[in-house]
Each structure stands twice: as structure tokens, then as C-alpha cells.
Amino acid sequence: MRTEDDLRAALVALEREAPAVTQVLPKAASRRGRGFLPRVGRHWRAVGLAAALGLAVGVSVAVVAALSPGPGSVSHQQASESLRTKLLAALTASGGKIVYERTTDLSPGTRAHTVMESWHYPWLPKAGQLERGRELILNTDGTPLRDSQASYTTLAPDQDLYSKGEIIDVEYATRTWSERHSRWLFDDDPGAPTTLWDMIHNGMLTVVGRTKLDGHPAIEVRFKIGPSSDYLLVDARTYLPLRTVISKGASVRRYDYQYLPATAANLAKLTAPIPHGFRQTAQPVTPKNAPPFFLQTQAPAEPAPSIRQTAPGQPG
Amino acid sequence: MRFEEFAAARLPAVLRFAGVLTGDRGLAEDVVQEVLIRTHKRWQQIGELDRPELYVRKMVVNEYLSWRRRSWRLIPFGTAHDIDRRLVADHAQAHAERDALLAELGKLPRRQRTVLVLRYYEGLVDNEIADVLGCSPGTVRGYASRALAALRVELEPRALSEEGYR
């Protein structure tokens, strides 16, 4: 049996999961107002510089400045509001379709290449609904590295992180496949359709103007999820998202979307084929040099004060 | 207290709390971001409190309990190894038992986990935890009991005879 002191010590050890002030404040600043306020790049640069220098108080002041209402074009905001309404309506109308997503790595210093293709159905599921998804991860030469299909129950917003379901992994490097029935932990993916929905719903966008994508009329929208300026291209006729480009650290990824009707042929794309001759294993057998799912860094540990005083009212 | 003073002086402790509560730096970051945005909007009222950080921590708890994950991508959850890799940055320095405990802690339902964090990390008694969660002290004890049983943590005898946890 473990003791309560073991539990206390383990919880204190989790302080390493504390984000840095310099990570959180700038991102909060970028989302001030949650509604169509024009982005002010200079604030971002100032915040980023201060963060790099480790000037905690300076960061706070800079961020507060960024959080304060700034000058903005009313018509610009109205255009964003109008587009947001149309986007949400279009997404809702196509929520029962299959969304096909192609992810391309555009990171500086690397040759642009497709890193993943995925299919998801339905792309806007309701709580309790069965979802199906498939991810085909590719090597840099375009050959398959891993093909996974999953089915699981959509969680309600106030439910826990875990969902029951099954997943089949086909590992091309080791010529194996596995089928597992378990609980699953959701991961974050900045380009995932549901993430896109939330960002649009939360009003994290401003209209830049009209453009073309492969000759197709599109509307360019900027949105902020971090210190970089990322963008979204929306079909000017259907108002469905066509492409997003998202930067995260040194990584730049492009996500292209297609919306497919739920025909038998398209639903078949949700199944990961198992090539002849592949051996079944209990767990996925990945190559030894496969990168880990998660890369974490240590956060500085500081003593944590207790909160014994209660505050009035119910926050939230 | 002005918002920038609060951010400079109190935010690190709030972030530590969020890190322990969620056990996930990315999620902690997202939760605190949401809370900061709302805090800033309501700072005129929150800043008037004697200890605004307490109110902000309540907001962190509420946000964590209502957080909706925003992605459909799945990561297998079935083995402790997966969770260990997520929670433990340096395997060489980590103690195996603590890792196992953290892995099991990561599997608890959110409310159970929150009760443990408030009780054993923040040092709150059950009445205070009930106030934070908006439930009865009996419900808090129920959550704690189930969580401790799941983690196979034995209550110390003194805990049963003292005011703590009551």
C-alpha cells in the first residue's frame, strides 16, 4: 500500500508540468476579447523579445498593453463577424460528411512533403455518436509508415478525457498489425477539424481579403493560436475551410481539407488495409528509432503556497 | 492590485497549480489561458478581492473540469508505459513507484483527481474543497475515498482523528 505522503510527493513532482509564464501570457494576449479584434503585430514582437530575455515583469506589462483595447476598423470586425457566421453555418451543414485532411510539412530547412493523410467521419460528431477515423502517416519519400484506423464514442464536453473504442495499427516498417480494444486518451492536433471549429467559434479570426487557391476563389483569414501569424483559406462559394497553415515552434504545417459525401466508396477509405503477409501482434511493433509521442521539458520547481482562504462567488 | 501586478506576482503559483491539477503542461497552458482571458475582462471585480489568486484558482478548477478536448486524434491509453512517457521527462532520475502512482493518477476521473490535488497538494480541508467544487463535503469524501482506493493509498490514522479532511 502507498501512503498519503507518497501521494503528496508525487503531486509535488507534477509541478514540472507547470507552463512558463512567458508561454501563457503572450498566448492569452493574442486571444484578448475572443472576438475579431485586429491583431497588432508589434505587441507580439515586443512580448516575444521580452520573453526571450526572461523579463517576467516586463512581459506582464507588455501583455497587459496587448490585452487593452486597441485601434480597430469597425468594418473589418464586421466582415470577420459575418464570415464567422457563414463559416459556422457551412460547417454545421456539412457536419455529416467525411473530412479528408492532408498534412504537409513546410518547416524551414526541409523539403515540403506530405506527412499524413487522414479521414474522419462524421467530421462534426455529436456526443455519444460513434466516430471513425483513419490516419496514414507517410515517410518523407511518400511511402506508408503507419496506417491506423479507430472507432470510438464521442465524448460530451463535460465528460472525462477518455473514450472507449478500438484501434487497428498497421506498421509498415515492421510489417506487423495489431488490434486493440481499450480506453483512449485524446491528443491535441492544431489542424484537426474540431480544433478548427473551436477557433472559428471563438472568433479568433480576422478577414484579410480575397485570393485564389489553385485558381479557386478563396477568402484569406488570419487567426492566432500562438506567437506566429497563421492563416486559413475559405472557399469563397461554400464557406468551407480549404486550407490552414499553422506554425508551432520551428514546425510549419499545412492542412488541406476536402469534404466527401458518406458514400460506400468514401466510407471504405476509413479502413486501413492490411497488406498480405503482415504478422498480427498484440501491441504495435514500431521501429526502434521511432520518435516518442511526447517530448516534455522540465519546468522549474518553486514552492507552492497553500490556498486556504475562499473567495466570494462562484468563478468560472 | 492591478492586473499586471497580479500577473507578475501570482501567476507562477497559479501555473504550478494548473500543472499539478492537469498533469499535462499543454492542457495546463490552455486552461490558464482561458482563465486569464476571463480574469482580465473581469479584473475590476476580481482585483478588489483580498486574494484574487484564490478566485483565479477556482476558475482554473472549473475550467479544467469543463475542458473539452479539441482533437479527435487518439493515443492509446492502455499501458502505464504510455502515460509514463507523457508524465516523466527524465526516466533516469525518476522513481519507478512514483511514476506508477502518477500514471494511475492520470487515469482517475477529473473530479476525483481534483479532490486529491486540492487535498494533498493545496492542503484544503473537505469543506473548502466542497466550496471550490460546488458540492457537499460528503460528496468530496466520496470522491476522495474512491480515488484513494483506486490508487491503493492507505489513510494515515491521524487523518481520521483530526479535523483535517473534515
Interface residues (C-beta under 8 A of the other chain):
Chain A: M1 R2 T3 E4 D6 L7 R8 A9 A10 L11 V12 A13 L14 E15 R16 E17 A18 P19 A20 V21 Q23 V24 L25 K27 A28 R31 R32 R34 A56 V57 S60 V61 V63 V64 L67 H120 P125 E131 G133 E135 A150 Y152 L155 P157 D158 D160 L161 Y162 S163 G165 I167 R180 S182 R183 W184 L185 F186 D187 D188 D189 A192 P193 T194 T195 D198 Q283 P292 F293 F294 Q296 T297 Q298 A299 E302 A304 P305 S306 I307 R308 Q309 T310 A311 P312 G313 Q314 P315 G316
Chain B: F3 E4 A7 A8 L11 P12 A13 L15 R16 F17 A18 G19 V20 T22 G23 D24 R25 G26 A28 E29 V32 Q33 L36 I37 H40 L49 D50 R51 P52 E53 L54 Y55 V56 R57 K58 M59 N62 E63 L65 S66 R68 R69 R70 S71 W72 R73 L74 I75 P76 F77 G78 T79 D82 R85 R86 L87 A89 D90 E97 R98 L101 L102 L105 K107 P109 R110 L116 V117 Y120 Y121 E122 G123 L124 E128 D131 V132 G134 L148 L151 R152 V153 E154 L155 E156 A159
